[in-house]
């Protein structure tokens, strides 16, 4: 597995920046139960694991025809 630089957990805005999309796109992606996320802190803020996000993108790209 390749090493991943930077933080392991991403906020929604950081995930959007990482992917080059807007925040709304990441929020829509989070509606998919296949994209793992965790909540942190008392306010249960969502964080997305960078490796899980990369795996989700890879899987979605390979299986795009199953979603349409």
Secondary structure as UniProt FT lines:
FT   STRAND          9..10
FT   HELIX           12..19
FT   HELIX           23..29
FT   TURN            30..31
FT   TURN            33..34
FT   STRAND          38..40
FT   TURN            41..44
FT   STRAND          45..49
FT   HELIX           50..62
FT   HELIX           64..67
//
